Amino acid sequence: MSKFQAVRTNPDKFHLSQLPYLLFVLPFAAIMMLPLAYIFNHAFKPFDELIEYPPRFLVQRPTWDNFIELFAASTTTGIPVSRYLFNSIVITLLVVFFSIFLSSITGYALSKMKFHVSKLLSEINTIAMMFVGTAVIIPRYIITESFGLVDTFWVHIIPSLAVPIGLFLIKQFIDQIPNELIEAAKIDGANHFTIYLKIILPLIKPALATIAILSFQAVWNNADVSATYINSDSLRTFAYYMSTLSSSSNQVVGIGMSAAASLIMFLPNLIIFIFLQSKVMNTMAHSGIK
């Protein structure tokens, strides 16, 4: 690719060659931003604006009352909403960290450490990607119950650590790392964990960012685990509490709390994607090392 073509297609900063693309894309971007703007406006509307018909797109008198009402509320069992939010934050952080660690170190083992069943394990992981969640609900519950995880905090975490698509993506990334680089590190006296930590991880950052987003969204937005495996109200998540708001028989009373909860659920997804989207785009564009 010539230097001129590189400047036109992917400049490091704004370039006049981008102007035609921007003029074409900006109207579509503005339309796609409308739902985002609506979520923010809706969360800060007072009650009379929430039930107003026809509804207004922009808030006229923004207020924090919906958030105050949300966190002042408690369930019929007396559990405060802040407990659900705390559970979601802790569970999500643990799952994201350990799923990245397990996917990356397993991907390194399957890619660069040759042993008898490495190919078989890779094929099993590929087959696992074919199953949708609804197809394994019953066997998953039986296995979870046999391990004594039902109605425990760990039922949110341990089953979510297996990310077949994450392992597959990371293995594909590591496959493209030259074996000579690994051999050179071994000659210098590095063991496998040092190679994994000092060489592999820095080279697969785009894949790690992609796995972080996938794991985060899968856990943060998941209300099914709390509904299926949890009986104790104090162990449930914020996503589950939000689902109870949307399915409440008296939705008019809780419409303000539901709007505030929707923004709280949406905001972390937006933030993590803003910070990691460049890595994700790199993963999709290259699927390996340049």
SVG drawing of the C-alpha trace seen along z (x, -y; Angstrom):
<svg xmlns="http://www.w3.org/2000/svg" viewBox="-51 -22 71 60">
<polyline fill="none" stroke="black" stroke-width="0.4" points="0.0,0.0 1.4,-3.4 1.9,-6.2 -0.9,-8.2 -3.3,-5.3 -2.5,-4.8 -3.1,-8.5 -6.5,-8.4 -7.8,-5.2 -6.4,-5.3 -4.6,-8.5 -3.2,-8.9 -5.0,-12.2 -7.5,-14.3 -6.7,-14.7 -8.6,-16.5 -8.9,-13.2 -11.3,-12.1 -13.8,-14.9 -15.9,-13.1 -16.1,-10.0 -17.1,-12.1 -19.8,-14.0 -21.3,-10.6 -21.0,-8.9 -22.0,-11.8 -25.8,-11.8 -25.9,-8.0 -23.9,-8.4 -26.3,-11.2 -29.3,-8.9 -27.6,-6.0 -26.9,-8.3 -30.6,-9.1 -31.3,-6.0 -28.2,-6.9 -29.4,-10.5 -32.9,-9.2 -31.6,-6.9 -29.8,-9.7 -32.7,-12.2 -35.2,-9.6 -33.3,-8.8 -33.4,-12.4 -37.0,-13.2 -39.4,-14.0 -42.5,-11.8 -44.9,-14.1 -42.6,-14.1 -42.2,-10.4 -45.9,-9.8 -46.5,-12.7 -48.3,-12.0 -47.1,-12.5 -43.7,-11.8 -41.0,-14.4 -37.5,-13.4 -35.5,-15.9 -36.0,-16.4 -37.3,-19.8 -36.6,-19.9 -33.8,-17.4 -33.8,-15.9 -31.9,-13.3 -35.1,-12.1 -35.3,-8.9 -31.8,-7.8 -32.6,-8.9 -35.8,-6.9 -34.0,-3.9 -31.3,-3.6 -33.8,-4.5 -36.0,-1.6 -35.7,2.0 -37.3,5.2 -40.0,7.0 -37.2,8.9 -35.5,5.7 -32.5,6.0 -31.3,2.5 -30.7,1.9 -27.1,1.0 -26.5,4.7 -27.6,5.9 -25.3,3.3 -22.4,4.4 -23.0,8.0 -23.0,7.2 -19.8,5.2 -17.9,7.8 -19.1,10.7 -18.4,8.9 -14.8,7.9 -14.0,11.4 -15.4,13.1 -13.7,10.6 -10.3,11.0 -10.3,14.8 -11.9,15.4 -9.1,13.4 -6.4,15.2 -7.8,18.7 -8.5,18.1 -5.1,16.6 -3.0,19.1 -5.0,22.0 -4.7,20.6 -0.9,20.4 -0.8,24.0 -2.8,25.3 -0.9,23.2 2.7,23.4 3.0,26.4 2.7,29.6 1.1,32.5 -0.9,35.5 -4.5,34.2 -3.9,30.6 -5.6,31.1 -8.5,32.9 -9.1,30.2 -9.0,27.6 -11.7,29.5 -13.8,29.9 -13.6,26.1 -14.7,25.5 -17.7,27.9 -18.6,26.0 -19.1,22.8 -21.9,24.5 -24.2,24.8 -26.5,21.9 -27.3,21.4 -30.9,22.5 -29.8,25.9 -27.9,26.7 -30.1,25.3 -31.1,28.6 -27.7,30.4 -26.0,27.2 -28.4,27.0 -27.8,30.7 -24.0,30.2 -24.2,27.0 -26.4,28.7 -24.1,31.7 -21.2,29.4 -23.2,27.7 -23.1,24.3 -26.9,23.6 -27.8,20.7 -24.1,19.6 -22.2,16.6 -19.9,18.8 -22.7,19.9 -22.5,16.5 -18.7,16.8 -17.5,20.4 -19.8,21.4 -19.1,18.0 -15.3,18.5 -15.5,20.8 -15.5,18.6 -15.1,20.9 -15.1,18.1 -12.5,16.3 -10.2,19.3 -10.6,19.8 -9.8,16.2 -6.8,16.0 -5.4,19.3 -5.7,18.0 -3.8,14.9 -1.0,16.9 -0.7,19.3 0.6,16.3 3.4,15.6 6.6,17.0 7.9,20.2 11.4,18.8 10.5,16.0 9.4,18.6 12.6,20.7 14.8,17.6 13.2,16.8 13.8,20.4 17.4,20.2 17.7,17.0 16.4,19.1 12.7,18.0 10.2,20.6 6.7,21.0 5.1,18.6 7.7,15.9 7.1,16.3 3.4,16.1 3.7,13.0 6.4,11.1 6.0,12.1 2.5,13.5 0.3,11.1 1.8,7.9 1.4,9.3 -2.3,10.3 -3.7,7.2 -6.4,6.7 -7.7,10.2 -7.7,9.7 -9.7,6.5 -12.3,8.3 -12.6,11.1 -13.0,8.4 -15.9,6.9 -17.6,10.2 -17.2,11.4 -18.3,8.1 -21.5,7.9 -22.4,11.6 -22.2,11.3 -23.3,7.7 -26.5,8.0 -27.3,11.5 -30.4,11.9 -31.0,15.6 -28.5,17.0 -30.2,15.1 -33.6,16.2 -32.6,19.9 -30.0,20.8 -30.4,18.3 -33.0,18.5 -31.5,16.0 -32.4,12.4 -29.0,11.0 -27.1,13.0 -28.9,11.7 -27.6,9.1 -28.7,5.7 -29.7,7.1 -32.2,9.3 -33.6,6.4 -34.0,4.4 -36.0,7.3 -38.3,7.2 -38.9,3.5 -39.8,4.0 -42.2,6.9 -43.8,5.3 -47.6,5.2 -47.5,1.5 -45.1,0.2 -46.3,-3.4 -45.1,-3.8 -41.7,-2.4 -41.2,-4.0 -38.7,-6.6 -36.7,-3.9 -36.7,-1.8 -35.4,-4.7 -32.6,-5.3 -31.8,-1.6 -31.6,-1.4 -29.0,-4.1 -26.9,-2.4 -27.1,0.8 -26.2,-0.8 -23.4,-3.2 -20.7,-0.6 -21.2,1.1 -20.7,-2.3 -17.6,-3.1 -15.8,0.2 -16.5,0.1 -15.3,-3.5 -11.9,-2.6 -11.5,0.8 -13.1,0.4 -9.9,-0.4 -8.4,2.9 -11.6,4.7 -11.4,3.2 -7.8,4.3 -8.8,7.8 -11.5,7.9 -9.3,6.4 -6.2,8.4 -7.0,11.4 -3.3,11.6 -0.1,9.7 0.9,7.3"/>
</svg>
